[in-house]
Every structure is written in structure tokens, then in C-alpha cells.
Amino acid sequence: MLIPHDTRIALDTVVDLMNTAPQGDRADELAGVPALHDFLRAHKVSGVGELGPDDLRAVREVREKFAAVFSAPEARIAAPLINQLVAGAGTTPQLTDHDGYDWHVHYFAPGASVADHLAADCGMALAFIVVAGEQERLRRCEAPDCGRAFVDLSRNRSRRYCDSRTCGNRLHVAAYRARRKEAAG
């Protein structure tokens, strides 16, 4: 699947944002405005001004909406969620090149809040995935103690585990050891 660089960056941002959410014994990684600022800096989100508690609350709401898109079982359910995200952000597509990136499109309006910025750009990346008929690539890790989000970019859509916690390796090793133990017994 061919994904332009700006769409890939936006998809990575969606996944990383979703993975900041509290889950199980994992605390919210966007616990405060400094954590939000660090997240935005790490993802090279441009045009970020002063951030406050309202920005943090709004970004957490966008994060929840992204999670709803990932859990939508089909495009007919995901599409209205994405449409709501993108429309609510007041999209204003603009062709731009900045910060060493080649030409790409920003979908957020000039001066948009950081939440609208994420909703517009990342929402459009999710829209492109749905339009391409590839929504099934939006997944959650199948490891029993994980559940982190990822985009399966494998050729045959066969990826089951995230990369961040070596879930796949851990479970494959456990399955191998169980097979060896059964064969020896």
C-alpha cells in the first residue's frame, strides 16, 4: 500500500496519541500540559502556540474520537466519525513545505487550536485509509496484556502485535517454549 509521507506521519501521530491513553495499569501519558507539549514537539507538530488546560482537554477528546474510529467494525461506522472530526476542525486545505519536509497538505485552518490541527490532519489520514478500502489495517495489539494501537502496513495485512513492547516476540517465544515442552513430555 502506497502512503504519502504526510499521511504516514499523521497516521503515526494518531497511533502514538491513542497509545498515550490510560489502559489497564498504564497511566495517562498526557497527564498535564508539559506532557502534551513534549508529545507535540516529539511529533514535530507545527504552529503550536501557548498551551493550556483547555488544549489538553480538547486533545484528549480528539484522542477518544480516534479510538472510536479504530474500533469501528466497518467503513459505514468509521466514516461519520471521521467526518465529524474533520468538519469540527474547520478544515482549510493548504499546500505547504516547511521544516525540511517536501510538499504536503495541511488540512487545519491557520491559527487553529492544536486539537483542531490534530483532528483535521490526522482525521484526513484516517479518511484516506477508509477511502482506500484499508480500514482493517487500523488495529489493536492482540497480546492479552497490551491493546496498543497500530497501523498494519504489512503487505498481506497479517500483523497482530504492536512494535512498542515486543509483544509479538514475547508471545512467539512463549508459544515455541510451550511446543518444545509438549514435544519433550
ZIMOBEL-V417173 format. One record per backbone hydrogen bond with DSSP energy under -1.0 kcal/mol. CO is the residue of the C=O (numbers start at 0). NH is the residue of the N-H. E is the energy in kcal/mol with one decimal. If there is no record, write none. Layout:
BEGIN
co->[CO | CO]
nh->[NH | NH]
e->[E | E]
END
This chain:
BEGIN
co->[3 | 4 | 5 | 6 | 7 | 8 | 9 | 10 | 11 | 12 | 13 | 14 | 16 | 17 | 19 | 22 | 25 | 31 | 32 | 33 | 34 | 35 | 36 | 37 | 38 | 39 | 40 | 51 | 52 | 53 | 54 | 55 | 56 | 57 | 58 | 59 | 60 | 61 | 62 | 63 | 64 | 65 | 66 | 73 | 73 | 74 | 77 | 78 | 79 | 80 | 81 | 82 | 83 | 86 | 93 | 95 | 97 | 103 | 105 | 106 | 108 | 112 | 113 | 114 | 115 | 116 | 117 | 118 | 119 | 120 | 121 | 122 | 123 | 124 | 125 | 126 | 127 | 128 | 129 | 133 | 134 | 136 | 138 | 142 | 147 | 149 | 153 | 159 | 162 | 165 | 166 | 167 | 168 | 169 | 170 | 171 | 172 | 173 | 174 | 175 | 176 | 177 | 178 | 179 | 180]
nh->[7 | 8 | 9 | 10 | 11 | 12 | 13 | 14 | 15 | 16 | 17 | 18 | 19 | 20 | 28 | 25 | 22 | 35 | 36 | 37 | 38 | 39 | 40 | 41 | 42 | 44 | 43 | 55 | 56 | 57 | 58 | 59 | 60 | 61 | 62 | 63 | 64 | 65 | 66 | 67 | 68 | 69 | 70 | 76 | 77 | 78 | 81 | 82 | 83 | 84 | 85 | 86 | 87 | 89 | 105 | 103 | 100 | 95 | 93 | 91 | 111 | 116 | 117 | 118 | 119 | 120 | 121 | 122 | 123 | 124 | 125 | 126 | 127 | 128 | 129 | 130 | 131 | 133 | 132 | 136 | 137 | 151 | 149 | 145 | 140 | 138 | 156 | 141 | 165 | 169 | 170 | 171 | 172 | 173 | 174 | 175 | 176 | 177 | 178 | 179 | 180 | 181 | 182 | 183 | 184]
e->[-2.4 | -2.3 | -2.0 | -2.6 | -2.5 | -2.1 | -2.4 | -2.5 | -2.6 | -2.7 | -2.9 | -2.2 | -1.6 | -1.5 | -3.1 | -2.6 | -1.5 | -1.8 | -2.7 | -2.4 | -2.4 | -2.6 | -2.4 | -2.8 | -1.6 | -2.5 | -1.5 | -1.8 | -2.5 | -2.4 | -2.6 | -2.2 | -1.8 | -2.1 | -2.6 | -1.9 | -1.8 | -2.4 | -2.1 | -1.8 | -1.7 | -2.3 | -1.8 | -1.3 | -2.1 | -3.2 | -2.5 | -3.1 | -2.2 | -2.0 | -2.8 | -2.7 | -2.3 | -1.5 | -2.9 | -2.4 | -2.7 | -3.0 | -2.6 | -2.7 | -2.0 | -2.6 | -2.5 | -2.8 | -2.8 | -2.4 | -1.9 | -1.1 | -2.1 | -1.6 | -2.2 | -2.2 | -2.4 | -1.6 | -2.1 | -2.9 | -2.0 | -2.6 | -1.7 | -2.4 | -2.4 | -3.1 | -2.2 | -1.9 | -3.0 | -2.6 | -1.1 | -2.6 | -1.1 | -2.4 | -2.5 | -2.6 | -2.6 | -1.9 | -2.4 | -2.4 | -2.6 | -2.2 | -2.2 | -2.6 | -2.5 | -2.3 | -2.6 | -2.1 | -1.7]
END
